[in-house]
């Protein structure tokens, strides 16, 4: 079976084209940025709060098609001033980093709300949720936000047989 990250890429792929504007809202090592760039998109915005992770990824992937920012994703509207075709979030912590540094409910809800407003009609967003200790609350808060939105369609993809495993929220903006 494919990973939730791989499934998120499959979901996003149909909206990517040469002029696509994309957001890697949780940059980390840049796996989602790598994916976007491999699809020959026009531009990728990336956000990362950990300085060493940010610097390493910027050095490896930074080019004329990337705009990376060493700030939290909850500030994306301060940096993105155009409509976006695709957005990917991987919530939680950097797997090979400090597991005490995690995405937080309040900033993540704010970021998802901003991302929804930046997303073009027919644009797509994938949220990879990791139900670690603080991630359970974060996922619940994000799901509650999404339930209040009228202009999106949302699907939840999860492993029925395993509790507390990563799952995916797939979003398409309708209007």
Residue frames as a rotation matrix with the C-alpha (Angstrom) as fourth column:
UNK 1
0.572 0.820 0.000 0.00
0.820 -0.572 0.000 0.00
0.000 0.000 -1.000 0.00
UNK 2
-0.075 -0.562 0.824 1.05
0.483 -0.744 -0.463 3.56
0.873 0.363 0.327 -0.60
UNK 3
-0.654 -0.222 -0.724 1.94
0.749 -0.323 -0.578 5.93
-0.106 -0.920 0.378 2.21
UNK 4
0.414 0.819 -0.397 -0.32
0.753 -0.553 -0.355 8.85
-0.511 -0.152 -0.846 3.10
UNK 5
-0.073 -0.520 -0.851 2.30
-0.198 -0.829 0.523 11.20
-0.977 0.207 -0.043 1.65
UNK 6
-0.935 -0.265 0.234 2.28
0.141 0.326 0.935 9.27
-0.324 0.907 -0.268 -1.64
UNK 7
-0.206 0.945 0.255 -1.53
0.976 0.218 -0.021 9.35
-0.075 0.245 -0.967 -1.69
UNK 8
0.352 0.291 -0.890 -1.46
0.347 -0.923 -0.164 13.10
-0.869 -0.251 -0.426 -1.04
UNK 9
-0.586 -0.647 -0.489 0.78
-0.270 -0.413 0.870 13.54
-0.764 0.642 0.067 -4.09
UNK 10
-0.807 0.351 0.475 -1.57
0.587 0.557 0.587 11.47
-0.059 0.752 -0.656 -6.25
UNK 11
0.195 0.945 -0.262 -4.50
0.907 -0.275 -0.319 13.63
-0.374 -0.175 -0.911 -5.16
UNK 12
0.250 -0.184 -0.951 -2.65
0.036 -0.979 0.199 16.88
-0.967 -0.084 -0.239 -5.84
UNK 13
-0.596 -0.699 0.394 -1.09
0.384 0.183 0.905 15.87
-0.705 0.691 0.159 -9.20
UNK 14
-0.068 0.595 0.801 -4.14
0.996 0.092 0.017 16.67
-0.064 0.798 -0.599 -11.43
UNK 15
0.880 0.442 -0.172 -4.05
0.439 -0.897 -0.060 20.40
-0.181 -0.023 -0.983 -10.53
UNK 16
0.154 -0.912 -0.381 -0.34
0.118 -0.365 0.923 20.83
-0.981 -0.187 0.051 -11.27
UNK 17
0.758 0.036 0.651 0.73
0.652 -0.038 -0.757 22.51
-0.002 0.999 -0.052 -14.50
UNK 18
-0.076 -0.920 0.384 3.51
0.874 -0.246 -0.418 24.80
0.480 0.304 0.823 -15.79
UNK 19
-0.330 0.000 0.944 1.99
-0.107 -0.994 -0.038 27.92
0.938 -0.113 0.328 -14.20
UNK 20
0.542 0.622 -0.565 0.90
0.432 0.370 0.822 26.26
0.720 -0.690 -0.068 -10.94
UNK 21
-0.222 -0.484 0.847 1.60
-0.641 -0.582 -0.501 28.02
0.735 -0.654 -0.181 -7.65
UNK 22
0.377 0.283 -0.882 2.10
0.286 0.870 0.401 25.57
0.881 -0.403 0.247 -4.77
UNK 23
0.230 -0.270 0.935 2.68
-0.856 -0.513 0.063 25.64
0.463 -0.815 -0.349 -1.02
UNK 24
-0.025 -0.320 -0.947 4.70
0.422 0.856 -0.300 23.21
0.906 -0.407 0.113 1.07
UNK 25
0.539 0.432 0.723 3.27
-0.314 -0.694 0.648 24.45
0.782 -0.577 -0.238 4.38
UNK 26
0.810 -0.359 0.464 5.50
-0.372 0.297 0.880 22.21
-0.453 -0.885 0.107 6.51
UNK 27
0.543 -0.587 -0.601 8.76
-0.798 -0.135 -0.588 22.21
0.263 0.799 -0.541 4.58
UNK 28
0.754 -0.321 0.573 10.88
-0.148 0.766 0.625 19.81
-0.640 -0.556 0.530 6.63
UNK 29
-0.255 -0.898 0.360 13.31
0.194 0.317 0.929 18.01
-0.947 0.306 0.093 4.32
UNK 30
-0.356 0.133 -0.925 11.32
-0.723 -0.666 0.183 19.19
-0.592 0.734 0.333 1.31
UNK 31
-0.754 0.090 0.651 9.74
0.321 0.915 0.245 15.94
-0.573 0.394 -0.719 0.13
UNK 32
0.320 0.937 0.141 6.59
0.675 -0.122 -0.727 17.79
-0.664 0.328 -0.672 -0.97
UNK 33
0.429 -0.274 -0.861 8.64
-0.498 -0.867 0.028 20.58
-0.754 0.416 -0.508 -2.56
UNK 34
-0.697 -0.700 0.154 10.63
-0.323 0.498 0.805 17.91
-0.640 0.511 -0.573 -4.42
UNK 35
-0.335 0.680 0.652 7.36
0.733 0.623 -0.273 16.48
-0.592 0.386 -0.707 -5.68
UNK 36
0.641 0.613 -0.462 6.05
0.229 -0.727 -0.647 19.88
-0.733 0.309 -0.606 -6.82
UNK 37
0.072 -0.706 -0.705 9.31
-0.699 -0.540 0.469 20.72
-0.711 0.459 -0.532 -8.61
UNK 38
-0.759 -0.348 0.550 9.32
0.052 0.810 0.585 17.30
-0.649 0.473 -0.597 -10.33
UNK 39
0.063 0.879 0.473 5.95
0.839 0.209 -0.501 18.26
-0.540 0.429 -0.724 -11.82
UNK 40
-0.637 -0.497 0.589 7.50
0.751 -0.571 0.331 21.41
0.172 0.654 0.737 -13.36
UNK 41
0.510 0.820 -0.261 5.30
0.858 -0.506 0.089 23.87
-0.059 -0.269 -0.961 -11.48
UNK 42
0.468 -0.259 0.845 5.96
0.288 -0.859 -0.423 27.60
0.835 0.441 -0.328 -11.70
UNK 43
-0.302 -0.525 0.796 6.57
-0.555 -0.582 -0.594 28.35
0.775 -0.621 -0.116 -8.02
UNK 44
0.252 0.318 -0.914 6.71
0.590 0.698 0.406 26.66
0.767 -0.641 -0.012 -4.61
UNK 45
0.121 -0.143 0.982 6.37
-0.702 -0.712 -0.017 28.53
0.701 -0.688 -0.187 -1.33
UNK 46
0.128 -0.110 -0.986 7.73
0.464 0.885 -0.038 26.71
0.877 -0.452 0.165 1.72
UNK 47
0.369 0.080 0.926 7.49
-0.673 -0.665 0.325 27.38
0.642 -0.743 -0.191 5.46
UNK 48
0.312 -0.349 -0.884 9.66
0.538 0.831 -0.138 25.89
0.783 -0.433 0.448 8.21
UNK 49
0.893 0.115 0.435 10.24
-0.253 -0.671 0.697 26.98
0.372 -0.732 -0.570 11.82
UNK 50
0.753 -0.656 0.051 13.36
0.314 0.427 0.848 24.97
-0.578 -0.622 0.528 12.66
UNK 51
0.590 -0.540 -0.599 16.42
-0.650 -0.759 0.043 26.96
-0.478 0.364 -0.799 11.57
UNK 52
-0.442 -0.857 0.265 18.76
-0.509 0.483 0.713 24.01
-0.739 0.180 -0.649 10.86
UNK 53
-0.163 0.489 0.857 16.10
0.611 0.732 -0.301 22.10
-0.775 0.475 -0.417 8.92
UNK 54
0.813 0.501 -0.297 15.18
0.154 -0.676 -0.720 25.25
-0.561 0.540 -0.627 7.01
UNK 55
0.279 -0.800 -0.531 18.81
-0.768 -0.518 0.376 26.03
-0.576 0.303 -0.759 6.07
UNK 56
-0.574 -0.515 0.637 19.54
-0.128 0.824 0.552 22.48
-0.809 0.235 -0.538 4.98
UNK 57
0.087 0.710 0.699 16.44
0.739 0.424 -0.523 22.23
-0.668 0.562 -0.488 2.80
UNK 58
0.827 0.186 -0.531 16.91
-0.113 -0.870 -0.480 25.70
-0.551 0.457 -0.699 1.35
UNK 59
-0.108 -0.957 -0.269 20.49
-0.708 -0.115 0.697 24.85
-0.698 0.266 -0.665 0.41
UNK 60
-0.651 -0.148 0.745 19.43
0.193 0.916 0.351 21.59
-0.734 0.372 -0.567 -1.23
UNK 61
-0.153 0.744 0.651 16.25
0.935 0.323 -0.149 22.73
-0.321 0.586 -0.744 -3.02
UNK 62
0.276 0.288 -0.917 16.41
0.181 -0.953 -0.244 26.50
-0.944 -0.099 -0.315 -3.25
UNK 63
-0.629 -0.435 0.644 16.23
0.731 -0.051 0.680 27.82
-0.263 0.899 0.351 -6.80
UNK 64
-0.978 0.208 -0.029 14.43
-0.205 -0.912 0.355 30.41
0.048 0.353 0.934 -8.91
UNK 65
-0.309 0.920 -0.242 11.15
-0.133 0.210 0.969 28.48
0.942 0.331 0.058 -8.55
UNK 66
0.072 0.309 -0.948 11.17
0.857 0.467 0.217 28.33
0.510 -0.829 -0.232 -4.74
UNK 67
-0.114 -0.042 0.993 10.40
-0.390 -0.917 -0.083 30.92
0.914 -0.397 0.088 -2.08
UNK 68
0.044 0.049 -0.998 11.28
0.698 0.713 0.066 29.53
0.714 -0.700 -0.003 1.36
UNK 69
0.122 0.093 0.988 10.53
-0.469 -0.872 0.140 31.31
0.875 -0.481 -0.062 4.62
UNK 70
-0.652 -0.415 -0.634 11.85
0.388 0.536 -0.750 30.62
0.651 -0.735 -0.189 8.11
UNK 71
-0.675 0.570 0.468 8.50
-0.738 -0.533 -0.414 31.30
0.014 -0.625 0.781 9.78
UNK 72
-0.677 0.512 0.529 5.52
0.111 0.781 -0.614 29.25
-0.728 -0.357 -0.586 10.84
UNK 73
-0.775 0.415 0.477 2.83
0.596 0.228 0.770 28.36
0.211 0.881 -0.423 8.32
UNK 74
0.142 0.877 -0.460 0.36
0.938 -0.267 -0.219 30.50
-0.315 -0.400 -0.861 10.27
UNK 75
-0.015 -0.221 -0.975 2.01
-0.001 -0.975 0.221 33.52
-1.000 0.005 0.014 8.64
UNK 76
-0.433 -0.250 0.866 1.56
0.764 0.409 0.500 32.36
-0.479 0.878 0.014 5.03
UNK 77
0.563 0.709 0.425 -0.83
0.826 -0.481 -0.293 35.18
-0.003 0.516 -0.856 4.13
UNK 78
0.658 -0.422 -0.623 1.94
-0.073 -0.860 0.506 37.66
-0.749 -0.287 -0.596 5.00
UNK 79
-0.357 -0.934 -0.026 4.12
-0.261 0.072 0.963 36.09
-0.897 0.351 -0.269 2.29
UNK 80
-0.733 0.178 0.657 1.77
0.633 0.531 0.563 34.79
-0.248 0.829 -0.502 -0.39
UNK 81
-0.364 0.570 -0.737 -0.16
-0.232 -0.822 -0.521 37.37
-0.902 -0.019 0.431 -2.37
UNK 82
-0.514 0.246 -0.822 -1.55
-0.836 0.070 0.544 35.26
0.191 0.967 0.170 -5.20
UNK 83
0.599 0.771 0.217 -4.00
-0.790 0.613 0.004 32.42
-0.130 -0.174 0.976 -5.64
UNK 84
-0.507 -0.791 0.343 -2.60
-0.779 0.591 0.211 28.94
-0.369 -0.160 -0.915 -5.12
UNK 85
0.006 0.449 -0.893 -3.28
-0.786 0.554 0.274 25.72
0.618 0.701 0.356 -7.04
UNK 86
0.500 0.076 -0.863 -2.05
0.207 0.957 0.204 23.19
0.841 -0.280 0.462 -4.47
UNK 87
0.065 -0.430 0.901 -1.10
-0.892 -0.430 -0.141 23.05
0.448 -0.794 -0.411 -0.79
UNK 88
0.336 -0.005 -0.942 0.33
0.236 0.969 0.079 20.21
0.912 -0.249 0.327 1.28
UNK 89
0.225 -0.239 0.944 0.63
-0.926 -0.354 0.131 20.06
0.303 -0.904 -0.301 5.07
UNK 90
0.091 -0.200 -0.976 2.37
0.281 0.945 -0.168 17.28
0.955 -0.259 0.142 7.02
UNK 91
0.533 0.206 0.821 1.45
-0.611 -0.577 0.542 17.97
0.585 -0.791 -0.181 10.63
UNK 92
0.915 -0.184 -0.358 3.42
0.368 0.743 0.559 16.76
0.164 -0.644 0.748 13.63
UNK 93
0.596 -0.791 -0.142 7.17
-0.335 -0.406 0.850 16.84
-0.730 -0.459 -0.507 14.10
UNK 94
0.358 -0.615 -0.703 10.28
-0.883 0.022 -0.469 16.49
0.304 0.788 -0.535 11.97
UNK 95
0.929 0.198 -0.311 10.92
-0.124 0.962 0.241 12.70
0.347 -0.186 0.919 12.13
UNK 96
0.321 -0.881 -0.347 14.71
0.762 0.458 -0.458 12.89
0.563 -0.117 0.818 12.48
UNK 97
-0.352 -0.412 0.840 14.62
-0.081 -0.881 -0.466 16.03
0.932 -0.232 0.277 14.63
UNK 98
-0.987 0.017 0.158 13.45
-0.159 -0.122 -0.980 17.12
0.002 -0.992 0.123 18.06
UNK 99
-0.537 0.829 -0.159 10.08
0.573 0.497 0.652 15.43
0.619 0.259 -0.741 18.65
UNK 100
-0.283 0.421 -0.862 9.22
0.814 -0.369 -0.448 18.07
-0.507 -0.828 -0.238 21.25
UNK 101
-0.678 0.082 -0.731 8.94
-0.349 -0.911 0.221 20.64
-0.647 0.405 0.646 18.46
UNK 102
-0.576 0.584 0.572 5.56
0.756 0.647 0.100 19.93
-0.312 0.490 -0.814 16.90
UNK 103
-0.672 0.525 0.522 2.91
0.040 -0.678 0.734 21.77
0.739 0.514 0.435 14.98
UNK 104
-0.918 0.331 -0.217 0.31
0.195 -0.101 -0.976 23.22
-0.345 -0.938 0.028 17.36
UNK 105
-0.215 0.943 0.254 -3.48
0.930 0.278 -0.241 23.30
-0.298 0.185 -0.936 17.18
UNK 106
0.432 0.488 -0.758 -3.92
0.343 -0.867 -0.362 27.07
-0.834 -0.104 -0.542 17.23
UNK 107
-0.251 -0.596 -0.763 -1.28
-0.537 -0.569 0.622 27.89
-0.805 0.566 -0.177 14.62
UNK 108
-0.920 -0.086 0.382 -2.28
0.214 0.706 0.675 24.93
-0.327 0.703 -0.632 12.44
UNK 109
0.034 0.992 0.119 -5.97
0.872 0.029 -0.489 25.90
-0.489 0.121 -0.864 12.44
UNK 110
0.391 0.029 -0.920 -4.98
-0.129 -0.988 -0.086 29.45
-0.911 0.153 -0.383 11.52
UNK 111
-0.631 -0.725 -0.274 -2.73
-0.418 0.020 0.908 28.15
-0.653 0.688 -0.316 8.73
UNK 112
-0.696 0.438 0.568 -5.43
0.653 0.716 0.247 25.88
-0.299 0.543 -0.785 7.28
UNK 113
0.373 0.855 -0.360 -7.93
0.612 -0.519 -0.597 28.75
-0.697 0.002 -0.717 7.37
UNK 114
0.126 -0.430 -0.894 -5.46
-0.479 -0.816 0.325 30.98
-0.869 0.387 -0.309 5.51
UNK 115
-0.846 -0.477 0.237 -4.65
-0.076 0.549 0.832 28.21
-0.527 0.686 -0.501 3.06
UNK 116
-0.212 0.859 0.466 -8.34
0.851 0.397 -0.343 27.78
-0.480 0.324 -0.815 2.23
UNK 117
0.616 0.466 -0.635 -8.62
0.174 -0.867 -0.467 31.48
-0.768 0.177 -0.615 1.44
UNK 118
-0.171 -0.775 -0.609 -5.51
-0.628 -0.391 0.673 31.36
-0.760 0.497 -0.419 -0.81
UNK 119
-0.630 -0.092 0.771 -6.64
0.298 0.888 0.349 28.25
-0.717 0.450 -0.533 -2.69
UNK 120
-0.801 0.334 -0.497 -8.10
-0.599 -0.434 0.673 28.75
0.009 0.837 0.548 -6.17
UNK 121
0.344 0.914 0.216 -11.48
-0.767 0.406 -0.496 27.36
-0.541 0.005 0.841 -7.06
UNK 122
0.928 0.024 -0.373 -10.82
-0.221 0.840 -0.495 23.72
0.301 0.542 0.785 -8.08
UNK 123
-0.085 -0.982 0.166 -7.51
-0.733 -0.052 -0.678 23.96
0.675 -0.179 -0.716 -6.20
UNK 124
0.659 0.275 -0.701 -6.53
0.112 0.885 0.452 21.06
0.744 -0.377 0.552 -3.95
UNK 125
-0.019 -0.619 0.785 -5.07
-0.900 -0.332 -0.283 20.73
0.436 -0.711 -0.551 -0.49
UNK 126
0.379 0.045 -0.924 -3.81
0.165 0.980 0.115 17.62
0.910 -0.196 0.364 1.29
UNK 127
0.225 -0.253 0.941 -3.45
-0.914 -0.389 0.115 17.44
0.337 -0.886 -0.319 5.07
UNK 128
0.035 -0.291 -0.956 -1.41
0.115 0.951 -0.286 14.51
0.993 -0.100 0.067 6.38
UNK 129
0.482 0.288 0.828 -2.38
-0.749 -0.355 0.559 14.07
0.455 -0.889 0.045 10.02
UNK 130
-0.336 -0.632 -0.698 -0.21
0.045 0.730 -0.682 12.26
0.941 -0.260 -0.217 12.56
UNK 131
0.630 0.729 0.268 -2.07
-0.235 -0.151 0.960 11.39
0.740 -0.668 0.076 15.77
UNK 132
-0.439 -0.779 -0.448 0.93
0.452 0.239 -0.859 11.61
0.777 -0.580 0.247 18.13
UNK 133
-0.497 0.239 -0.834 0.34
0.860 0.009 -0.510 12.89
-0.115 -0.971 -0.210 21.67
UNK 134
-0.470 0.333 -0.817 -0.49
0.032 -0.919 -0.393 16.53
-0.882 -0.211 0.422 20.81
UNK 135
-0.967 0.027 -0.253 -1.50
-0.254 -0.101 0.962 15.63
0.000 0.994 0.105 17.25
UNK 136
-0.570 0.819 -0.075 -4.82
0.815 0.574 0.076 14.11
0.105 -0.018 -0.994 18.33
UNK 137
0.039 0.553 -0.832 -6.05
0.569 -0.697 -0.437 17.49
-0.821 -0.456 -0.342 19.62
UNK 138
-0.594 -0.363 -0.718 -4.62
-0.322 -0.711 0.626 19.25
-0.737 0.603 0.306 16.57
UNK 139
-0.968 0.240 0.079 -6.38
0.191 0.491 0.850 16.87
0.165 0.837 -0.521 14.17
UNK 140
-0.232 0.935 -0.269 -9.69
0.955 0.166 -0.246 17.29
-0.185 -0.314 -0.931 15.99
UNK 141
-0.046 0.163 -0.986 -9.44
0.206 -0.964 -0.169 21.10
-0.978 -0.210 0.011 15.87
UNK 142
-0.824 -0.305 -0.478 -8.62
-0.389 -0.311 0.867 21.06
-0.413 0.900 0.138 12.14
UNK 143
-0.807 0.580 0.114 -11.47
0.545 0.655 0.524 18.66
0.229 0.485 -0.844 11.39
UNK 144
-0.035 0.810 -0.585 -13.89
0.821 -0.311 -0.479 20.89
-0.570 -0.497 -0.654 13.33
UNK 145
-0.361 -0.161 -0.919 -12.76
-0.251 -0.932 0.262 23.89
-0.898 0.325 0.296 11.26
UNK 146
-0.984 -0.088 -0.154 -13.25
-0.171 0.232 0.958 21.99
-0.049 0.969 -0.243 8.02
UNK 147
-0.540 0.842 0.000 -16.79
0.839 0.538 -0.079 20.97
-0.066 -0.043 -0.997 9.03
UNK 148
0.072 0.568 -0.820 -17.73
0.447 -0.753 -0.483 24.67
-0.892 -0.331 -0.308 9.17
UNK 149
-0.688 -0.436 -0.580 -16.59
-0.291 -0.566 0.771 25.43
-0.665 0.699 0.263 5.63
UNK 150
0.331 0.930 0.158 -19.23
-0.089 0.198 -0.976 25.61
-0.939 0.309 0.148 2.88
UNK 151
0.685 -0.051 -0.727 -17.05
-0.695 -0.346 -0.630 25.99
-0.220 0.937 -0.272 -0.20
UNK 152
-0.440 -0.879 -0.181 -15.02
-0.898 0.437 0.060 22.78
0.026 0.189 -0.982 -0.03
UNK 153
0.778 0.454 -0.434 -15.32
-0.406 0.891 0.204 19.03
0.480 0.017 0.877 -0.42
UNK 154
-0.139 -0.819 0.556 -13.35
-0.990 0.097 -0.104 16.89
0.031 -0.565 -0.825 2.04
UNK 155
0.701 0.248 -0.668 -12.50
-0.241 0.965 0.106 13.21
0.671 0.086 0.736 2.06
UNK 156
0.293 -0.583 0.758 -10.80
-0.915 0.059 0.399 11.36
-0.277 -0.810 -0.516 4.90
UNK 157
0.524 -0.244 -0.816 -8.47
-0.338 0.820 -0.463 8.46
0.782 0.518 0.347 4.08
UNK 158
0.005 -0.535 0.845 -7.31
-1.000 0.021 0.020 6.20
-0.028 -0.845 -0.535 6.88
UNK 159
-0.668 -0.286 -0.687 -6.30
-0.301 0.948 -0.103 2.65
0.681 0.138 -0.719 7.70
UNK 160
0.318 0.933 0.167 -9.36
-0.628 0.076 0.775 0.98
0.710 -0.351 0.610 9.20
UNK 161
0.694 -0.003 -0.720 -7.36
0.268 0.929 0.255 -1.74
0.668 -0.370 0.646 10.92
UNK 162
-0.277 -0.872 -0.404 -4.73
0.847 -0.023 -0.531 0.35
0.454 -0.490 0.745 12.73
UNK 163
0.813 0.525 -0.252 -5.46
0.579 -0.678 0.454 2.84
0.067 -0.515 -0.855 15.50
UNK 164
0.701 -0.495 -0.512 -3.36
-0.028 -0.738 0.674 5.99
-0.712 -0.458 -0.532 15.92
UNK 165
-0.185 -0.745 0.641 -1.77
0.820 0.242 0.519 5.85
-0.542 0.621 0.566 12.48
UNK 166
-0.813 -0.153 -0.561 -1.34
-0.110 -0.907 0.407 8.70
-0.571 0.393 0.721 9.99
UNK 167
0.013 0.816 0.578 -4.36
0.847 0.298 -0.440 9.63
-0.532 0.495 -0.687 7.94
UNK 168
-0.891 -0.366 0.269 -5.18
0.448 -0.607 0.657 12.03
-0.078 0.706 0.704 5.17
UNK 169
0.160 0.898 -0.409 -7.69
0.417 -0.437 -0.797 14.82
-0.895 -0.044 -0.445 4.65
UNK 170
-0.716 -0.332 0.614 -8.15
0.680 -0.132 0.721 15.64
-0.158 0.934 0.320 0.96
UNK 171
0.036 0.681 -0.732 -9.75
0.368 -0.690 -0.623 18.98
-0.929 -0.247 -0.275 0.14
UNK 172
-0.617 -0.133 0.776 -10.95
0.776 -0.266 0.571 20.54
0.130 0.955 0.268 -3.09
UNK 173
-0.683 0.355 -0.638 -12.27
0.018 -0.866 -0.501 24.09
-0.730 -0.353 0.585 -3.21
UNK 174
-0.206 0.728 0.654 -15.65
0.911 0.386 -0.143 24.33
-0.357 0.566 -0.743 -4.92
UNK 175
0.415 0.389 0.823 -16.31
0.674 -0.739 0.009 28.07
0.611 0.551 -0.568 -5.08
